[in-house]
Amino acid sequence: MATILKDKRAVLLKLKEPSRVTTVVPTARVIKHKDALLTAVPHRPDETRVLRQLGFKGIPDPLKTHYDFPLAGGKFNPFEAQVETANFFSMNNRCFCTNSMGLGKTVSALYAYDYMRNAQLVTRALIVCPLSTMERTWADEIFKTFPYLDATVVYGTRAKRLKLLEQKTDLYIINTDGIKIIEEALLKRPDINLIIVDEVAMFRTGGTQRWKTMNNILNKQPIQRRVWALTGAPCPNDPTDAWAQCRLITPGNTDVPKYFGAFRDMVMKQVSQFKWVPKHNAMETVRRLMQPAIRFSLDDCVDLPPQIILNRDSEMTPEQTKAYKDMLSKLSMEYDGGQVLAVNEAVKAQKLVQIACGVAYGKDGQEIVLPNKPRMDVLKELIEESEGKVLVFVPLTAVLLHVAEELSKQWSVGVIHGGTSKHERDTIFSGFQTASDPHIIVANPGTMSHGLTLTAGTTIVWFAPIYSNDIYEQACARVRRPGQTKTTVIAHIAASEIERQIYKRLATKQKMQGILLNLMKEAEID
């Protein structure tokens, strides 16, 4: 029988043969307690796993027993799904978390790290994540929920990244394609003994340089590290997407075939010389092989708010950066000349948003579409993460058509803008709501009328913000109406500070007036 001493964080066992435990648990000690010899074992995940394997089934999970969860975002108690997910991470050295977008995979992993750090089972962690989530998701969550932890965003030139990695901090955050730069440096860092791989589905193609680099880091280096992999959509394209992820995160799982062809034969069937389709039980097979894993869907969580807000960062292309700086310089001169006023501020602010979105204007007013691949990549990431259908709001028609064209290469897309006829709109809305296609509607938010019901959608992505609280509120309400049975997600994409400020005011229903003027004043002070 086991006794838990909470103040000592220990398990006491009364054993006839203590060597049964002490020989396999190096941290176990035989102590004298009230004239009896007892075996004391630290109540931590590693020791608990071994004791359970020895047959001691009644030992509770250490994290749930001892960890005081800080308030998420400094304000909210964690959801039950977040507690269970954090506990799952702590009990598994290598595992997958496939919780739905919006369920707090980020904070769950950080809760687990914080506990494991306090339990002295991990020291420092490396977070590998998409560029869009480095600052707005990971760094922000650490700052708000864990202000006592230090985090370093490892980004910039090669020399800068390596210098940032040399700084001793609790958590390092690096973008997915930045890991090649620090690969050799990690060999010299046994103190980084936990790696959190966010959006692990980005490694779904085995044999790529990205996959090989991560495989070298996780499985070829002599340092033993815990690895927690996060993704809301492990198989965004086909069931075969799971193979490379399994080989990367849990290479010791002998149920997963060593070679891709064998895995493909398990989940796909060939219907012609070049065409393969998923078997009827393909996803059940994937779930069986992608273990250990935990998954909560939005439908599983009754304690969630009705709508979740996500913020994702994007970079600008060189063309966008140049146009943005030129416009900012022009607006600064107009501000100095007293030409930026409250009455025309919105029009001038939108010029910056338009460039960040992917449009500039020539001298005669013609629209010039700028390359915006980083922003498109972030949009595709969000669509892949979504559990259900998606509404994408794009304020500019020129960019809207470009976005729709790009997305239609991968998904079925309906397009709604000022030039779309009523008949076309009705067909698109009906198909979205009652049929399988379209999977995505790309729309100008001003065209989404009051009373329109699109509850088949669970995610709304704002490709760029608008300067109208009313249109924003009405557009977001299309999926949050009677008949909606799921928690919905609102995602904001931003590449500039003015966009972030607009989104912040939209989300809190504040007036838009003064955003550009404040930015101009701050620039003047700087």
C-alpha positions as CSV (number, residue, x, y, z in Angstrom):
1,M,0.0,0.0,0.0
2,A,1.3,3.5,-0.9
3,T,1.0,6.6,1.2
4,I,1.5,10.1,-0.3
5,L,3.3,12.7,1.8
6,K,2.3,15.9,0.1
7,D,4.6,18.1,2.1
8,K,7.6,15.9,1.2
9,R,6.3,15.1,-2.3
10,A,7.1,11.5,-1.6
11,V,5.6,8.0,-1.8
12,L,6.0,5.8,1.2
13,L,5.9,2.0,0.6
14,K,5.9,-0.7,3.3
15,L,7.7,-3.6,1.5
16,K,9.0,-6.9,2.6
17,E,11.7,-6.7,0.0
18,P,12.7,-3.0,-0.6
19,S,15.2,-4.1,-3.2
20,R,12.3,-4.8,-5.5
21,V,12.0,-1.0,-5.8
22,T,15.5,0.4,-4.9
23,T,17.2,-1.7,-7.7
24,V,15.1,-0.1,-10.4
25,V,14.4,3.4,-8.9
26,P,17.8,5.0,-8.2
27,T,16.2,7.8,-6.2
28,A,14.4,5.5,-3.8
29,R,15.6,5.3,-0.2
30,V,14.9,3.0,2.7
31,I,14.1,5.0,5.9
32,K,13.1,4.3,9.4
33,H,9.7,5.7,10.3
34,K,8.0,5.0,13.7
35,D,10.2,1.9,14.2
36,A,9.3,0.5,10.8
37,L,11.5,0.4,7.7
38,L,9.8,2.1,4.8
39,T,10.8,2.7,1.2
40,A,10.5,6.4,0.2
41,V,10.3,7.3,-3.4
42,P,10.0,10.9,-4.8
43,H,6.5,11.4,-6.1
44,R,7.5,12.5,-9.6
45,P,6.4,11.3,-13.1
46,D,9.5,9.2,-13.8
47,E,9.4,7.4,-10.6
48,T,5.6,7.0,-10.7
49,R,5.7,5.4,-14.1
50,V,8.2,2.8,-12.8
51,L,6.2,2.1,-9.7
52,R,3.0,1.5,-11.8
53,Q,5.0,-0.9,-14.0
54,L,5.9,-2.8,-10.9
55,G,2.3,-3.2,-10.0
56,F,1.6,-0.2,-7.6
57,K,-1.6,1.0,-9.3
58,G,-3.0,3.3,-6.8
59,I,-0.4,6.1,-7.0
60,P,-1.9,9.4,-8.2
61,D,-0.5,11.6,-10.9
62,P,2.2,13.8,-9.4
63,L,1.4,17.0,-11.4
64,K,-2.3,16.9,-10.4
65,T,-1.3,16.3,-6.8
66,H,1.4,18.9,-6.3
67,Y,1.2,21.6,-9.0
68,D,-0.4,25.0,-8.3
69,F,-1.6,26.1,-11.8
70,P,-1.0,29.8,-12.4
71,L,-3.9,31.7,-14.0
72,A,-3.9,31.4,-17.7
73,G,-3.1,34.8,-19.2
74,G,-2.9,36.0,-15.6
75,K,-6.7,36.0,-15.4
76,F,-8.3,32.6,-15.9
77,N,-8.3,29.2,-14.3
78,P,-7.2,26.5,-16.7
79,F,-9.8,24.5,-18.5
80,E,-10.2,20.8,-17.6
81,A,-8.7,19.8,-21.0
82,Q,-5.7,22.0,-20.3
83,V,-5.1,20.3,-16.9
84,E,-5.4,16.8,-18.4
85,T,-3.2,17.7,-21.3
86,A,-0.5,19.2,-19.0
87,N,-0.6,16.0,-16.9
88,F,-0.3,13.8,-20.0
89,F,2.8,15.7,-21.1
90,S,4.4,15.2,-17.7
91,M,3.8,11.5,-17.7
92,N,5.2,10.9,-21.2
93,N,8.8,11.5,-22.3
94,R,7.7,11.4,-26.0
95,C,4.2,12.0,-27.1
96,F,1.6,13.7,-29.3
97,C,-1.0,16.3,-28.4
98,T,-3.6,16.7,-31.2
99,N,-6.1,18.9,-29.3
100,S,-8.2,21.2,-31.5
101,M,-7.1,24.7,-32.4
102,G,-8.1,27.1,-29.6
103,L,-7.9,24.6,-26.7
104,G,-4.7,25.9,-25.3
105,K,-2.0,23.4,-26.4
106,T,0.5,26.2,-25.8
107,V,-0.3,26.9,-22.2
108,S,-0.8,23.2,-21.4
109,A,2.8,22.4,-22.6
110,L,4.1,25.4,-20.6
111,Y,2.2,24.2,-17.4
112,A,3.9,20.8,-17.9
113,Y,7.3,22.4,-18.4
114,D,6.9,24.6,-15.4
115,Y,6.0,21.6,-13.2
116,M,8.8,19.4,-14.6
117,R,11.3,22.2,-14.0
118,N,10.1,22.6,-10.4
119,A,10.4,18.8,-10.0
120,Q,14.0,19.0,-11.4
121,L,13.3,16.6,-14.2
122,V,13.9,19.2,-16.9
123,T,16.1,22.2,-17.0
124,R,15.6,24.3,-20.2
125,A,13.3,23.8,-23.1
126,L,13.5,24.6,-26.8
127,I,10.2,25.5,-28.5
128,V,10.2,24.9,-32.3
129,C,7.2,26.6,-33.8
130,P,6.0,28.4,-36.9
131,L,7.2,31.9,-37.4
132,S,3.7,33.3,-36.9
133,T,3.4,31.9,-33.4
134,M,6.8,32.8,-31.9
135,E,5.9,36.2,-30.5
136,R,2.1,36.4,-30.4
137,T,1.5,32.9,-29.1
138,W,4.5,31.5,-27.2
139,A,6.3,34.6,-26.0
140,D,3.0,36.3,-25.1
141,E,1.7,33.3,-23.2
142,I,5.0,33.0,-21.2
143,F,4.9,36.7,-20.3
144,K,1.3,36.7,-19.2
145,T,1.0,33.3,-17.4
146,F,4.5,32.6,-16.3
147,P,6.2,36.0,-15.6
148,Y,8.8,34.3,-13.4
149,L,10.1,32.4,-16.4
150,D,12.6,33.9,-18.9
151,A,12.1,33.3,-22.6
152,T,14.4,34.2,-25.5
153,V,13.1,34.4,-29.1
154,V,16.0,33.0,-31.2
155,Y,15.6,34.9,-34.5
156,G,17.7,37.0,-36.9
157,T,21.0,36.4,-38.7
158,R,22.9,33.2,-38.1
159,A,25.4,35.0,-35.8
160,K,22.5,36.6,-33.8
161,R,20.7,33.3,-33.4
162,L,23.8,31.6,-32.1
163,K,24.5,34.5,-29.7
164,L,20.9,34.4,-28.4
165,L,21.1,30.6,-27.8
166,E,24.2,31.2,-25.7
167,Q,22.2,33.2,-23.2
168,K,21.1,31.2,-20.2
169,T,17.3,31.3,-20.1
170,D,14.5,29.0,-19.3
171,L,12.8,28.7,-22.7
172,Y,14.2,29.3,-26.2
173,I,11.7,29.9,-29.0
174,I,12.9,29.3,-32.6
175,N,11.0,29.1,-35.9
176,T,10.7,25.7,-37.7
177,D,13.2,26.5,-40.4
178,G,15.7,28.0,-38.0
179,I,16.7,24.7,-36.4
180,K,19.3,24.0,-39.0
181,I,21.3,27.0,-37.8
182,I,21.5,25.8,-34.2
183,E,21.8,22.1,-34.9
184,E,25.5,21.8,-34.0
185,A,25.1,24.2,-31.1
186,L,22.5,21.9,-29.5
187,L,25.2,19.2,-29.2
188,K,26.9,21.3,-26.6
189,R,23.7,22.0,-24.6
190,P,22.6,19.0,-22.6
191,D,20.9,21.4,-20.3
192,I,18.3,21.9,-23.1
193,N,16.6,18.6,-22.2
194,L,13.1,19.2,-23.4
195,I,12.0,20.0,-27.0
196,I,8.5,21.1,-27.7
197,V,7.6,20.8,-31.4
198,D,4.6,23.0,-32.2
199,E,2.7,22.2,-35.4
200,V,4.6,18.9,-35.9
201,A,2.6,18.3,-39.0
202,M,5.0,20.7,-40.7
203,F,7.4,17.7,-40.6
204,R,4.9,15.3,-42.3
205,T,7.2,14.8,-45.3
206,G,10.1,12.5,-44.5
207,G,13.4,12.9,-46.3
208,T,13.1,16.7,-46.6
209,Q,16.0,18.8,-45.2
210,R,13.6,20.1,-42.5
211,W,12.7,16.6,-41.4
212,K,16.3,15.3,-41.6
213,T,17.5,18.2,-39.4
214,M,14.9,17.6,-36.8
215,N,15.5,13.9,-36.9
216,N,19.2,14.5,-36.2
217,I,18.4,16.7,-33.3
218,L,15.9,14.4,-31.7
219,N,17.2,10.9,-32.6
220,K,20.8,11.1,-33.7
221,Q,22.4,13.2,-30.9
222,P,23.7,11.4,-27.8
223,I,21.7,13.8,-25.5
224,Q,18.5,12.2,-24.2
225,R,15.7,14.8,-24.5
226,R,12.0,14.7,-23.8
227,V,9.9,15.5,-26.9
228,W,6.3,16.8,-26.9
229,A,4.7,17.3,-30.3
230,L,1.7,19.5,-30.8
231,T,-0.7,19.7,-33.8
232,G,-4.4,20.2,-34.2
233,A,-4.4,18.5,-37.6
234,P,-1.8,15.7,-37.9
235,C,-3.1,14.6,-41.3
236,P,-4.0,17.8,-43.2
237,N,-3.8,16.1,-46.6
238,D,-3.7,12.3,-46.4
239,P,-3.4,9.6,-43.7
240,T,0.1,9.0,-44.9
241,D,1.1,12.4,-43.4
242,A,1.3,10.6,-40.0
243,W,4.2,8.3,-41.0
244,A,7.1,10.8,-40.9
245,Q,5.8,12.4,-37.7
246,C,5.7,9.0,-36.0
247,R,9.2,8.2,-37.2
248,L,10.4,11.5,-35.8
249,I,8.7,11.7,-32.4
250,T,8.3,8.0,-31.4
251,P,10.9,6.1,-33.5
252,G,10.8,3.3,-30.9
253,N,7.2,2.5,-31.7
254,T,7.7,-0.8,-33.5
255,D,4.1,-0.9,-34.6
256,V,4.9,1.9,-37.1
257,P,6.6,0.5,-40.3
258,K,10.1,1.6,-40.9
259,Y,9.4,2.4,-44.5
260,F,6.8,4.7,-46.0
261,G,5.6,2.2,-48.6
262,A,4.6,-0.3,-45.9
263,F,2.7,2.5,-44.0
264,R,1.0,3.6,-47.1
265,D,-0.3,0.1,-47.7
266,M,-1.8,0.1,-44.2
267,V,-3.9,3.3,-44.7
268,M,-4.3,3.7,-48.5
269,K,-5.5,1.6,-51.4
270,Q,-4.4,2.0,-55.0
271,V,-7.2,2.6,-57.5
272,S,-5.2,3.3,-60.6
273,Q,-1.5,3.5,-61.6
274,F,-1.0,6.9,-60.0
275,K,-4.0,7.3,-57.7
276,W,-4.3,6.2,-54.0
277,V,-7.3,6.8,-51.8
278,P,-7.6,6.4,-48.0
279,K,-9.0,3.1,-46.7
280,H,-12.3,3.3,-44.8
281,N,-10.4,2.7,-41.5
282,A,-7.4,4.8,-42.3
283,M,-7.9,7.4,-39.5
284,E,-8.5,4.7,-36.9
285,T,-5.2,3.1,-38.0
286,V,-3.4,6.5,-37.7
287,R,-4.9,7.0,-34.2
288,R,-3.7,3.5,-33.1
289,L,-0.2,4.1,-34.4
290,M,0.3,7.8,-33.4
291,Q,0.8,6.9,-29.7
292,P,1.1,7.9,-27.0
293,A,-1.3,10.7,-27.7
294,I,-4.0,12.8,-26.2
295,R,-6.8,14.6,-28.0
296,F,-9.6,16.9,-26.9
297,S,-11.9,18.4,-29.5
298,L,-13.8,21.6,-29.1
299,D,-17.0,19.5,-28.7
300,D,-15.4,17.7,-25.7
301,C,-15.0,20.9,-23.6
302,V,-18.0,22.3,-22.0
303,D,-16.1,24.8,-19.9
304,L,-14.8,26.8,-22.9
305,P,-16.0,30.3,-23.8
306,P,-18.3,30.5,-26.8
307,Q,-15.6,32.2,-29.0
308,I,-11.8,32.0,-28.8
309,I,-9.5,34.7,-30.2
310,L,-6.1,33.8,-31.7
311,N,-3.5,36.2,-33.0
312,R,-0.9,35.1,-35.6
313,D,2.1,37.1,-36.8
314,S,3.3,37.3,-40.4
315,E,6.4,38.7,-42.0
316,M,6.3,41.0,-45.0
317,T,8.1,40.3,-48.2
318,P,10.9,42.6,-49.3
319,E,8.5,44.3,-51.7
320,Q,6.0,44.9,-48.9
321,T,8.6,46.1,-46.5
322,K,9.9,48.7,-49.0
323,A,6.4,50.0,-49.8
324,Y,5.4,50.0,-46.2
325,K,8.5,52.1,-45.2
326,D,7.9,54.5,-48.1
327,M,4.3,55.0,-47.0
328,L,5.2,55.4,-43.4
329,S,7.8,58.0,-44.3
330,K,5.2,59.8,-46.4
331,L,2.7,59.8,-43.6
332,S,5.3,61.0,-41.2
333,M,5.9,64.0,-43.4
334,E,2.2,64.6,-43.7
335,Y,1.9,64.3,-39.9
336,D,4.7,66.9,-39.4
337,G,2.8,69.2,-41.8
338,G,-0.4,68.8,-39.9
339,Q,-2.1,66.9,-42.7
340,V,-2.9,63.7,-40.6
341,L,-6.1,64.7,-38.8
342,A,-8.8,62.8,-36.9
343,V,-11.1,63.2,-39.8
344,N,-8.8,61.6,-42.4
345,E,-6.9,59.3,-40.1
346,A,-8.8,56.1,-41.1
347,V,-8.2,56.5,-44.8
348,K,-4.5,57.1,-44.2
349,A,-4.2,54.2,-41.8
350,Q,-5.8,51.8,-44.3
351,K,-2.9,52.6,-46.7
352,L,-0.5,50.9,-44.3
353,V,-2.9,48.0,-43.8
354,Q,-3.3,47.5,-47.5
355,I,0.4,47.3,-48.1
356,A,0.8,44.8,-45.2
357,C,-2.1,42.8,-46.8
358,G,-0.5,42.8,-50.3
359,V,-1.6,45.9,-52.2
360,A,0.1,49.2,-53.1
361,Y,-1.2,52.0,-55.3
362,G,0.6,53.6,-58.3
363,K,0.6,57.3,-59.1
364,D,-2.6,57.1,-61.1
365,G,-4.3,55.1,-58.4
366,Q,-4.1,51.6,-60.0
367,E,-3.8,48.7,-57.6
368,I,-0.5,46.9,-57.6
369,V,-0.6,43.4,-56.0
370,L,2.5,42.8,-53.9
371,P,4.0,39.3,-53.2
372,N,2.6,38.2,-49.8
373,K,3.6,34.5,-49.5
374,P,4.4,34.7,-45.7
375,R,0.9,35.9,-45.0
376,M,-0.6,33.2,-47.3
377,D,1.5,30.6,-45.4
378,V,0.0,31.7,-42.1
379,L,-3.5,31.6,-43.5
380,K,-3.0,28.0,-44.8
381,E,-1.7,27.0,-41.4
382,L,-4.8,28.2,-39.8
383,I,-7.1,26.5,-42.3
384,E,-5.3,23.2,-41.8
385,E,-5.7,23.5,-38.0
386,S,-9.4,24.2,-38.2
387,E,-11.8,21.4,-37.2
388,G,-14.5,22.6,-39.5
389,K,-15.2,24.9,-42.4
390,V,-13.6,28.3,-42.6
391,L,-14.6,31.9,-43.4
392,V,-11.7,34.1,-44.6
393,F,-12.3,37.8,-44.6
394,V,-10.2,40.0,-46.9
395,P,-11.1,43.7,-47.1
396,L,-9.5,44.4,-50.5
397,T,-11.0,42.8,-53.6
398,A,-7.6,42.7,-55.5
399,V,-6.1,40.7,-52.7
400,L,-9.3,38.7,-52.1
401,L,-9.1,37.2,-55.6
402,H,-5.5,36.4,-55.2
403,V,-6.2,34.6,-51.9
404,A,-9.1,32.7,-53.3
405,E,-7.0,31.6,-56.3
406,E,-4.2,30.3,-54.0
407,L,-6.5,28.5,-51.6
408,S,-8.5,26.8,-54.5
409,K,-5.3,24.9,-55.3
410,Q,-5.9,22.9,-52.1
411,W,-9.5,23.3,-51.0
412,S,-12.9,24.0,-52.5
413,V,-13.5,27.8,-52.3
414,G,-16.5,30.1,-52.7
415,V,-15.8,33.8,-53.4
416,I,-18.0,36.6,-52.2
417,H,-17.3,40.3,-53.1
418,G,-19.2,43.3,-54.3
419,G,-19.4,41.9,-57.9
420,T,-20.8,38.5,-56.9
421,S,-24.5,38.2,-58.0
422,K,-27.3,37.3,-55.6
423,H,-27.7,33.9,-57.3
424,E,-24.0,33.1,-56.9
425,R,-24.0,34.1,-53.3
426,D,-27.1,32.0,-52.5
427,T,-25.5,29.0,-54.1
428,I,-22.3,29.4,-52.2
429,F,-24.0,30.0,-48.9
430,S,-26.3,27.0,-49.3
431,G,-23.4,24.7,-50.3
432,F,-21.3,26.0,-47.3
433,Q,-24.2,25.4,-44.9
434,T,-25.7,22.1,-46.2
435,A,-23.1,20.4,-48.4
436,S,-19.5,19.4,-48.3
437,D,-18.4,22.2,-50.7
438,P,-17.2,24.8,-50.5
439,H,-14.9,24.2,-47.5
440,I,-13.9,27.8,-47.5
441,I,-15.6,31.1,-48.2
442,V,-13.3,34.0,-49.0
443,A,-15.3,37.2,-48.7
444,N,-15.2,40.9,-48.3
445,P,-16.5,41.4,-44.8
446,G,-18.8,44.2,-45.9
447,T,-20.8,41.7,-48.0
448,M,-21.7,39.5,-45.1
449,S,-25.2,40.9,-44.3
450,H,-27.1,41.0,-41.0
451,G,-29.0,37.9,-40.3
452,L,-26.9,35.6,-42.5
453,T,-26.3,32.2,-40.9
454,L,-23.2,30.2,-41.6
455,T,-22.9,28.0,-38.6
456,A,-21.3,25.2,-40.6
457,G,-18.2,27.3,-40.2
458,T,-16.1,27.0,-37.0
459,T,-13.2,29.3,-37.8
460,I,-13.1,32.8,-39.1
461,V,-9.7,34.1,-40.3
462,W,-9.2,37.9,-40.8
463,F,-6.6,38.1,-43.5
464,A,-6.3,41.8,-42.6
465,P,-8.2,44.1,-40.2
466,I,-10.9,46.7,-41.0
467,Y,-11.5,50.1,-39.5
468,S,-15.1,49.4,-38.5
469,N,-16.4,47.9,-35.3
470,D,-19.8,47.3,-36.8
471,I,-18.7,45.4,-39.8
472,Y,-16.2,43.4,-37.7
473,E,-18.9,42.4,-35.2
474,Q,-21.4,41.5,-37.9
475,A,-18.9,39.4,-39.8
476,C,-17.8,37.5,-36.8
477,A,-21.4,36.8,-35.8
478,R,-22.0,34.8,-39.0
479,V,-20.8,31.6,-37.3
480,R,-22.0,32.5,-33.8
481,R,-25.8,32.2,-34.3
482,P,-28.7,30.0,-33.1
483,G,-27.9,26.5,-34.4
484,Q,-24.2,26.7,-33.7
485,T,-23.3,23.8,-31.4
486,K,-19.5,24.3,-31.4
487,T,-17.0,26.7,-29.9
488,T,-15.8,29.0,-32.7
489,V,-12.4,30.5,-33.3
490,I,-11.6,34.0,-34.6
491,A,-8.0,34.3,-35.9
492,H,-6.3,37.6,-36.7
493,I,-3.3,37.8,-39.1
494,A,-1.0,40.8,-38.7
495,A,2.4,41.9,-40.0
496,S,2.6,45.4,-38.5
497,E,2.0,47.2,-35.3
498,I,-0.9,49.2,-36.7
499,E,-2.7,46.0,-37.6
500,R,-2.2,44.6,-34.1
501,Q,-3.5,47.9,-32.5
502,I,-6.6,47.8,-34.8
503,Y,-7.3,44.1,-33.9
504,K,-6.9,44.9,-30.2
505,R,-9.5,47.7,-30.4
506,L,-11.9,45.6,-32.6
507,A,-11.8,42.7,-30.1
508,T,-12.6,45.0,-27.2
509,K,-15.1,47.2,-29.1
510,Q,-13.0,50.4,-28.7
511,K,-13.1,53.4,-31.0
512,M,-10.7,53.3,-33.9
513,Q,-9.9,57.0,-33.7
514,G,-6.3,57.9,-32.7
515,I,-4.5,54.7,-33.7
516,L,-2.4,56.2,-36.5
517,L,-1.9,59.5,-34.6
518,N,-0.6,57.6,-31.6
519,L,1.8,55.7,-33.8
520,M,3.0,58.9,-35.4
521,K,3.5,60.5,-32.0
522,E,5.5,57.4,-30.7
523,A,7.7,57.6,-33.9
524,E,8.3,61.3,-33.2
525,I,9.4,60.5,-29.6
526,D,11.6,57.7,-30.8
